[in-house]
């Protein structure tokens, strides 16, 4: 497989022009935010910068949440061990939402009401982010690196929303383009029956139409994966040459195991959210050969400077989880946040932090470029294809 670190600008996303956030545009957008946003956030000018995260630590996608959270914690721990950012430590508080929308909304409401919280960091999950975005945008609290590739997580004209990872549309386009290039035409689509899965399905369908491909079957799987077996039967009966998976966590495990029983060598293609180490472990040998799009580099590729730094921080933090793309993504999100904080000075306000974040243009973090342009776009367009090897690890 040939990795591709760039993908075309997606139709419907702003191109270069008036929608881009120039310095004047940033300042104007900041001025329009609610009065609560402009209140000072540094009651204790020598204390830690406190940020909060609502994340699944115990629910159906907890393997993803744990990996991402631990990656961020390892990064902040490494930075704090060297004196913090401009002499200020960073304190990340994570509250479990169990991948439940109501719990996530309760968490975020509390974060917003707590004036000590400087920003929201890497809140997780498309359904949760969709539900919390209205109150977050209204509050003006910085919403940094939400964990979703959905376009709905990338609202226009929202100066307090900062997306880093490439979108699901970017990933779907890379997967479909690869299949079209190698001549596979009979493709089934399986997606999770929630806003995440529907977003993936829509992006996949659009990419397939672009490449003049038709789906042999379109099947959903519930969050609890209770119908995974039935979904596999429907897919197998459509006689596809390959299957595109818009699944994450337990639904991935159960569907893959079921389809492998029916069609052992059927090529499977999945998005990055499938790639938690625990998910691969749960699938065992059934994971071998699955192709997965990734939005960060291989976490074992120490040729990349950023990956070497991640591995050092991971080891120093004593994390018992295996390294993974998701852990590296959490680390990258923390690195980018810390860079924006550094640029905002020793006593940052939310306003100065946001202005410094939008000022990060084509910044190379050691093999991973970040370029903030506007809230409707991703700061990274990195997408590459990997495959699960026989030892359960990703290879390019």
C-alpha positions in Angstrom: 0.0 0.0 0.0 1.2 3.5 -0.7 0.8 6.0 2.1 -0.7 9.4 1.3 -0.2 12.2 3.7 -2.3 14.7 1.9 -5.9 14.5 0.6 -7.8 17.0 -1.5 -9.9 19.8 0.0 -13.4 18.3 0.6 -16.3 19.7 -1.3 -18.4 21.9 0.9 -15.4 22.9 3.1 -14.2 26.5 2.9 -11.4 27.1 0.4 -8.8 29.8 0.6 -10.6 33.1 0.6 -13.0 35.1 2.8 -13.9 32.2 5.1 -10.4 31.8 6.3 -9.7 33.2 9.7 -7.3 36.1 9.3 -5.9 37.9 12.3 -8.6 40.6 11.8 -11.2 37.9 11.4 -10.1 36.2 14.6 -10.2 39.4 16.6 -13.6 40.3 15.2 -15.0 36.8 16.0 -13.6 37.0 19.5 -15.2 40.3 20.1 -18.6 38.8 19.2 -18.4 36.1 21.8 -20.4 36.2 25.0 -19.3 38.4 27.9 -18.5 35.3 30.0 -15.8 34.4 27.5 -13.9 37.7 28.1 -13.7 37.4 31.8 -10.2 36.8 33.2 -9.3 33.2 33.6 -6.2 33.5 35.8 -7.4 34.2 39.3 -4.2 32.5 40.5 -1.5 33.7 38.1 1.0 31.2 39.4 -1.3 28.2 39.5 -1.8 25.4 37.0 -3.7 25.8 33.7 -6.8 23.6 34.2 -8.4 21.9 31.3 -11.3 19.4 31.2 -12.2 16.4 29.2 -15.4 14.4 28.9 -14.4 10.9 27.6 -15.5 7.3 27.5 -13.4 5.5 30.1 -15.9 2.6 30.9 -18.4 2.3 28.0 -18.4 0.6 24.6 -15.6 2.7 23.2 -13.5 2.9 26.4 -10.5 1.3 24.7 -10.3 4.3 22.4 -10.9 6.8 25.2 -8.4 5.3 27.5 -5.7 5.3 24.8 -6.3 8.9 23.7 -6.5 10.1 27.3 -3.3 8.4 28.4 -1.5 9.7 25.4 -2.4 13.3 26.3 -1.5 12.7 30.0 1.9 11.4 29.0 2.5 14.5 27.0 1.4 16.9 29.7 3.4 14.9 32.3 6.6 15.3 30.2 6.0 19.0 29.7 5.2 19.5 33.4 8.4 17.6 34.4 10.4 20.3 32.6 8.6 23.2 34.4 5.4 23.4 32.3 4.6 25.9 29.7 6.0 29.4 30.4 6.4 28.2 34.0 2.8 27.1 34.3 1.8 23.4 34.8 -1.1 21.9 32.8 -3.7 20.0 34.8 -6.0 17.7 32.8 -9.2 16.5 34.5 -11.0 13.7 32.7 -14.6 12.7 33.6 -16.0 9.5 32.3 -19.2 9.8 30.2 -19.5 6.1 29.3 -20.1 7.1 25.7 -23.5 8.4 26.8 -24.9 11.7 25.5 -26.7 12.7 28.6 -23.7 12.1 30.9 -21.5 14.0 28.4 -23.8 17.0 28.5 -23.9 17.0 32.3 -20.1 16.9 32.3 -19.7 19.7 29.9 -22.3 21.9 31.7 -20.2 21.5 34.8 -17.0 22.3 33.0 -18.5 25.5 31.6 -19.9 26.6 34.9 -16.5 26.1 36.6 -14.7 29.4 36.0 -11.4 27.7 36.9 -11.6 25.6 33.6 -9.5 27.3 31.0 -10.6 25.1 28.1 -12.2 21.9 27.0 -9.8 19.4 25.6 -10.3 16.3 23.4 -13.9 15.6 24.4 -14.8 12.3 22.7 -17.4 10.9 20.3 -19.5 12.2 17.4 -22.9 11.8 19.2 -21.5 13.6 22.3 -19.8 16.4 20.4 -22.9 17.0 18.2 -25.0 17.4 21.4 -22.6 19.6 23.3 -21.5 21.9 20.5 -24.4 24.4 20.8 -23.7 25.2 24.5 -20.0 25.1 24.0 -20.1 27.6 21.2 -22.5 29.8 23.1 -20.2 29.8 26.2 -17.1 30.7 24.1 -15.0 28.3 26.1 -12.1 27.0 23.9 -13.0 23.6 22.5 -9.7 22.1 21.5 -9.2 18.9 19.5 -12.6 17.2 19.8 -12.2 13.5 19.0 -14.4 13.1 16.0 -13.8 13.2 12.2 -17.4 14.2 11.6 -18.1 17.3 9.6 -20.8 18.2 12.1 -17.9 18.7 14.6 -16.5 21.4 12.2 -19.1 24.2 12.3 -18.5 27.3 10.3 -17.7 30.6 12.0 -17.0 29.1 15.5 -13.8 30.8 16.6 -13.6 28.7 19.8 -13.6 25.3 18.0 -10.2 23.8 17.0 -10.2 20.5 15.1 -6.9 18.8 14.4 -7.5 15.3 13.0 -8.4 14.7 9.4 -12.1 14.2 8.8 -14.0 11.0 8.2 -14.6 12.3 4.7 -10.9 12.5 4.2 -10.4 8.9 5.4 -13.3 7.5 3.4 -12.0 9.2 0.3 -8.6 7.6 0.8 -10.1 4.1 1.3 -12.5 4.3 -1.7 -9.8 5.8 -3.9 -7.5 2.9 -3.1 -10.2 0.3 -3.8 -11.1 2.0 -7.1 -7.4 2.1 -8.0 -6.9 -1.6 -7.5 -10.0 -2.4 -9.5 -12.4 -3.5 -6.7 -16.0 -2.6 -7.6 -18.3 -4.7 -5.5 -18.2 -3.1 -2.1 -20.5 -3.5 0.9 -20.9 -0.8 3.6 -21.4 -1.5 7.3 -21.8 1.3 9.7 -22.7 1.9 13.3 -26.3 3.1 13.9 -25.4 6.4 15.5 -24.3 9.9 14.2 -20.7 8.7 13.9 -21.7 5.8 11.7 -24.1 7.8 9.6 -21.4 10.4 9.0 -19.0 7.7 7.8 -21.7 6.2 5.6 -22.5 9.5 4.0 -18.9 10.3 3.3 -18.3 6.7 1.9 -21.4 6.9 -0.3 -20.2 10.3 -1.7 -16.8 8.9 -2.4 -18.2 5.8 -4.1 -20.5 7.9 -6.3 -17.4 10.0 -7.3 -15.6 6.9 -8.4 -18.7 5.4 -10.0 -19.0 2.5 -7.5 -22.2 0.9 -6.2 -22.7 -0.8 -2.8 -23.7 -4.4 -2.9 -25.2 -4.0 0.6 -25.7 -1.2 3.1 -26.1 -2.6 6.7 -26.1 -1.0 10.2 -24.9 -2.4 13.5 -26.2 -1.2 16.9 -23.9 0.3 19.5 -24.3 -2.8 21.7 -23.5 -5.0 18.6 -26.5 -7.2 19.3 -27.2 -7.5 15.6 -23.6 -7.9 14.4 -24.2 -11.5 13.4 -27.2 -10.7 11.3 -25.4 -7.8 9.7 -22.5 -10.2 8.7 -25.0 -12.6 7.2 -26.6 -9.9 5.0 -23.2 -8.6 3.9 -21.9 -12.1 3.0 -25.0 -12.9 1.0 -24.4 -9.8 -1.2 -21.2 -11.4 -2.5 -18.9 -8.3 -2.1 -15.3 -8.1 -3.1 -14.5 -5.9 -0.1 -16.3 -4.4 2.9 -16.0 -0.8 4.2 -16.5 -0.6 8.0 -17.8 2.5 9.8 -17.6 0.8 13.2 -15.7 1.3 16.4 -15.1 -0.7 19.6 -17.2 -3.8 20.4 -19.3 -3.6 17.2 -16.1 -3.9 15.2 -15.0 -7.0 17.1 -18.3 -8.8 16.9 -18.9 -8.0 13.2 -15.4 -9.0 12.1 -15.6 -12.2 14.0 -18.9 -13.0 12.4 -17.9 -12.1 8.8 -14.7 -14.1 9.1 -16.8 -17.2 9.9 -18.8 -16.7 6.7 -16.1 -15.3 4.4 -12.6 -16.0 5.8 -10.5 -14.1 3.3 -12.9 -11.2 2.5 -10.9 -7.9 2.4 -12.0 -5.5 5.1 -11.3 -1.7 5.2 -11.9 0.4 8.3 -11.4 4.0 9.5 -8.8 5.0 12.2 -11.2 4.8 15.1 -11.1 1.0 14.8 -7.4 0.9 15.6 -7.3 0.7 19.4 -4.8 -1.9 20.6 -7.5 -3.5 22.8 -9.8 -3.9 19.8 -7.1 -5.6 17.8 -6.3 -7.9 20.7 -10.0 -8.8 21.1 -10.2 -9.7 17.4 -7.1 -11.9 17.6 -6.2 -13.6 14.3 -9.5 -12.3 12.7 -7.9 -8.8 12.6 -5.1 -10.0 10.3 -5.2 -8.3 6.9 -7.7 -5.5 7.8 -6.7 -2.3 6.0 -7.1 0.8 8.2 -6.8 4.5 7.3 -4.8 6.4 9.9 -4.7 10.2 10.8 -1.4 10.1 12.6 2.0 8.4 11.8 2.8 4.8 12.8 3.4 4.9 16.6 6.4 2.6 16.2 8.1 4.5 13.4 10.9 6.1 15.4 12.3 7.6 12.3 9.7 10.3 12.9 11.0 12.7 15.6 7.5 13.3 17.0 7.1 9.5 17.5 10.4 9.2 19.3 9.3 12.0 21.7 5.9 10.3 22.2 7.6 6.9 23.0 9.9 8.6 25.5 7.0 10.3 27.2 4.9 7.1 27.2 7.7 5.1 28.8 8.4 7.8 31.4 4.7 8.0 32.3 4.7 4.2 33.0 1.5 3.6 31.1 0.6 -0.1 31.0 -1.4 0.2 27.8 0.2 -0.7 24.5 1.3 2.1 22.3 -1.3 2.8 19.5 -2.3 5.4 16.9 -5.0 6.6 19.3 -2.5 7.1 22.1 -0.2 9.0 19.7 -3.2 11.1 18.6 -3.8 12.1 22.2 -0.2 13.0 22.6 -0.2 15.1 19.4 -3.4 17.0 20.6 -1.6 17.8 23.9 1.5 18.9 22.1 -0.5 21.3 19.8 -2.4 22.6 22.8 0.8 23.3 24.6 2.3 25.1 21.7 -0.7 27.4 21.5 -0.5 28.0 25.2 3.2 28.8 24.9 2.5 31.4 22.3 -0.2 33.0 24.5 2.4 34.0 27.1 2.8 33.4 30.8 -0.6 34.7 31.9 -2.9 33.7 29.1 -6.5 34.6 28.8 -8.9 32.5 26.7 -8.9 35.2 24.1 -5.1 35.3 23.8 -5.0 31.5 23.7 -7.5 31.4 20.9 -5.7 34.0 18.9 -2.4 32.2 19.3 -4.1 28.9 18.3 -5.3 30.4 15.0 -1.8 31.7 14.5 -0.4 28.2 14.2 0.3 28.0 10.4 2.0 25.1 8.7 3.9 24.3 11.9 5.9 21.0 11.8 5.8 19.2 15.1 8.5 16.8 14.0 6.9 14.9 11.1 3.3 16.1 11.6 2.2 19.4 10.2 -0.6 21.5 11.8 -2.2 24.4 10.0 -5.2 26.1 11.6 -7.3 28.0 9.0 -11.0 28.1 10.1 -13.4 26.2 12.3 -15.0 24.3 9.4 -11.7 22.6 8.5 -9.2 20.3 10.1 -5.7 21.6 11.0 -4.2 18.3 9.7 -4.9 16.5 6.4 -2.6 13.6 7.2 -4.1 10.3 6.0 -2.2 7.1 5.2 -3.3 3.4 4.8 -2.0 0.7 7.1 -2.7 -3.0 7.4 -2.9 -5.3 10.5 -0.1 -7.9 10.3 -0.1 -11.4 11.7 1.2 -10.2 15.1 -1.6 -7.8 15.5 0.5 -4.7 14.7 0.0 -2.1 12.0 2.3 -2.0 9.0 2.3 0.3 6.0 
